[in-house]
């Protein structure tokens, strides 16, 4: 591997030298606790299912994910949504007012917001006209203060995946972290980059239970990376960042792989139904290829069509203000009934 990656060159000095907060549950980690009386964490002793602090390392959820994804538990960090995971990456590796990151608009808006919150410069390198990373321009923008490149693949709002060659090139030639946000990977035919974790020490993958797993309401984001990267993030994460109800609900859902699979298949089927119908809608000028659970389309007048759909009781996302997305609308794929209603309305307009 051409990339001489050393995590110590990336971690912020204050993070290297800090001592993490040690919670009561960190200090006593005995698994045979049935007969123990816990008087260590100032909890309310009256049992109601959630009067105790949750497992700070969420081991039972990680064990299931490790098995399903074929990784080790020490290569997983769980967060309060992917947004917390992304924020922890900034806080661990990017020195405020000094370092910079690279993002590729049009893309998920939180990378830029988190860069702002953490006082980290965000170098925006637009995607090409066909929504692929412009590798030469990205590499030109890299300097010794560039810590992270964020790739969302399949990308939101465009729906397409980035070419394997481009991603591999960045992993091999960029000395910082390459974060691949795979929120929509379950709707794609492409394999997750998770299979390459041991190949690239600078690879970080974020996934979520919000989309394909149908658990947006419980806020569970996942980070897969080398044990070294994960241990840095564990050092700075809030001690009880994933609550007990979220952990229970996640375990419950992860235990139903067949149901998840059938929902994903239904969404993919419905996606192709919608793609077909959109071809015949007069005001649709272009349909972009998609590997996600949504479709980006270019229309004659996005603001007008958005308002017309709202008037008919259908809320979509108007992305016309995003770079390269002039007059574009984004349709999430709904249930069969919802899509029938959408199709009916599109034909009336």
N, C-alpha and C positions, 0 to 999 in steps of 0.2 A: 504493500500500500504506500503510495507516494507521499501521503500526508503525515508529517511528523507532528502528531497531535499531543500536546501536553496540557492536561486540564489545569495544572497549576498556573499556567500563563493566563488562564481565563478567569479564575475565581477572584472576586474582589478581595482586597487585603483585609478589610474589616470582617469579612465572612470567614476567611482563613483562620483568623486569630480568635474569633468569638467562641464562647462556650454556649451551647444551646440551652434553652430552658429545660429543666428536668422535672417532669410532672410526677405525681405520686404513682401513677400507673406505669411510668417508665422505670421507676426504681424498684417496684415489686413486680417481677414478671415470672410468676410461677404458674404453670398451667393446671396443676391439680389443686384447684382453689375451692372445691365444693364445701369444705368444712371451715373455711377461713372466715373470721369476722373482720370486716374491713373498716378500720378506724383511721385510715391514713390520708384520705382525700377531702375531708370536710364535706362529705356528701350527706344528703338527707337519707337516713337509714330506712325509711318506710318504702317497701318495694312497690313500684307501679310499672315496672318494665323499662323505665328510662330515668330512674333516680340515680343511677351510677354513670360515671363518665364512660364514653365509648372507648374502644381499643384505639389508642393513638396511632397505631400502625396498620389498622384495618386488616389484620392477617387473614381472617377467614375469606374476605372478598379477594385479597391478592392471591390466595392459594387457588381459588377457582379460576381467576384470570390467567395465572401462570400456567395452569394445566391446559386451558383452552387455547392459549396463544403460544404455548411452547417456549416460555421464557422462565427465568428464575424470579422468585418473589423480591429479591434485592435489586431487580431491574425495573421495579414498578413503584410509582408514586401516585397516590390518589389525592384528588383535590375537590374543592367545592366548585364543581364545574371546570371545564378546560380553562376558563378565564383565570381561576386562581393558579392553576399550573403554569400558565403563560406568565402571569405576574411574578411568580416565584423565580422563573428563569431570568427575568429582568433583574430581580433583586439580588440574585446570587452572582450573576456574571457581568452586569453592566454598571460601571461606575457613573453615577449621575454627573451631568455637565462635562463629561470627558469622553465616554464611549458612544458608539453608534451601532444601530442595527439597520438591516436592509429589508424592506418589504416590497411586494410586487403588485401594485394596484392594477386593475380593480381587484380587491380581495377583502377578506374579513376585517371589519373596521376596528376590532379590539386591539390588534397589534399596534396600530398608530396611537390609539387612546392610551394604552399601557406605557408606550414609549414616552408620551407626554407626561403622564402621572409620575413616572420615574425619572424625569428630566434627562432622557436619553435621546440623542438625535436620531431621527428616523429618515434614512435615505430612501426615497421612493424611486424605484426603477420600473417604469411601466412595462406591462406585458406587451408582447408583440400583437399585431392585428389579429392573429389567430390564437391569442391568449396563451402564448408559451413564454417561459422566462427568456429574456435576452441575455444570454450567458456572458458575452463579451462586455456589455455595459455593466452588468453586475460586478464582474471581476475588476473592471476599471474603477468602480465606486469603492471597492474594498481598500481600507488602509489599516494601519496597525491597531487602530482603535475600534475596528469593526468586530463585534463579538458574536452576533447571531444573524443568520439569514432565515427569514420565515417563508416557508412554502406551504400554501394550502392546496392539497391535491387529493381528491377532486376539489377544485377551487370554487369558493363562494364569492361572487354571485354567478360566475360564468358556467360552472357545471362540468368543465372538462378536467382531465388529469394532465399533469406535466409529463413530458417524455422521460423515460428511464435514463436516457443518455445524459440529459441536462442535469437531472438530480445527481446521478453518479459523478458527473464532472465536478459539481460543486462539493460533494462529499470528499472527493479526492484532492481538490485543489484549494479549498478554503480552510484556513487554519482555525476558524472558530466553530461554533455549533451550527449545524443545519437542522432546523426544527421543521419537521413535516407534520402539518396539521391534517390528520386523516379523519375528521369528523364524519365525512361522507363515504368512507372507504367501503362500507358494507353494500353500497348500491353499485359498486364498480366491478367490472370483470378483472381489473388489475389486482395483483397480489399486494398485500400490505408490505411496506418497507421493514416491518418488524422482523422479517426473515433475515435481514441484513445487519441486525444489531451487532453481532459479534465481528462483522467484517469492518465496520466503521466506528471507531471510538467517539467520533464527533456527531453521530446521528442521534437525534432526539425525536421521538414520535409522540404526538398527542392524539388521543381518541376520546370518545365520550359515550355515555349511555343515553344522551339526549335525542339522538336521531333514530337510527335503526332499532335501538332497544326500547324506544318509546318511553323514556324516563326523564324527559326534560325537567319535570317538576321536582325531581329529587336532587338535582345538581350534583352529578358525579362525573368528574373528568379524570382522565387517566394519562399518565406519562410513562412511556417505556424508554429506557436509555441504559447506558452502561451502569454498573454498580457504583462507579466513582461519581458519575453525575448525580445519580439518585441520592447518594449519601450527602452530597452538598445540599441538595434541595431539602432533604429530611432535617438537616441541621437548622434551616431557617423557617420551615413551615410552622404555622400555629399548632400547638400540641394536639388539640382536638378538632382539627379542621373538617373532618367528615363525621357528621352526627350519627347516632345510633339508628334512627329511623331510616336514614339513607342507606346505611350498611345493610340493614335487614331487608329493605325493599330491593336493593341491588342483588343480594344473594337469591332472593325469591325469584327474581326475573332471570338471572343467569342460569337458574335451574330449569328453564323452559326453552332449550335451544330450538325445539321443533316449532314452537309457536312463533318465536322470533323469525325463524327462517321463512315460515309461511307468510308472515306480514311483509318481510322484505320482498318476497316473490310477488306478492300482490301489488306492492308499490311499483315494482319494475314493470309488471304487466300493464298497470294503469298508466305508467309513464309512456309506454309505446302507443297506447290508445290515444292519449292526449297529443303526442307528437304527430300522429296521423291526422287528427282533426285540425290541428293548427295549420297544417299545410294548405287547407282550403279556406282559411279565414282571410277575407279580403284585406284587412288592414295590417296583417302580419307581413313584414318585409323580409325577416330573416329568423330562422330558428337555429340556435347554437347547439352543437352536439353536447350531450350531457351524460355524465356517469354518476349523477347525484339523485336526490329525491325531489329535484326541482328542474324547471326548464326556463332558460333565459331566452326571451324573444325580442326582436326589434320591431317596433310598430310605427305607424305613420305619425302618431301624436300621443306620447306616453301619458302626459298629464290628463288629456281628454279621455283616453280609454280607461285610465285608472278611475277617474271620477264616474264614468258610466257604469263600470263594474260595481263600484261601491253602491251606487244608486240601486243596483239590482241585488244588493245584499251579499256581494262577494268581495272579500278583502284580499288583494295580492300585494306585492311589494313593487313600488315604483323605484327603479334604480337609475333613472335618467341622469341624476346628478353625478354618478360615479364616472371616473375616467374610462374612456373607450365604450361607455354604455349609454350614449345619447339615445333617447327614446326607447330605452329597454325596460321591459317589465319582467318580473320573476314570478313564475307560478309554482307554488309547492304542489306536489302530487298528493291529492286527498284520497278519500275512500271512493269506491265505485260510484256510490250515490252522489257524493259531492262533485265528482268529476262530470257526471251526467248533467248535473245542474249547471256547472260551468260551461259545458259544451253547448247546452241549450241557449244560455245567455250569449255566448260568443256568436252563435248563428243568428241571433236576433239583431246584434249591433250593426 
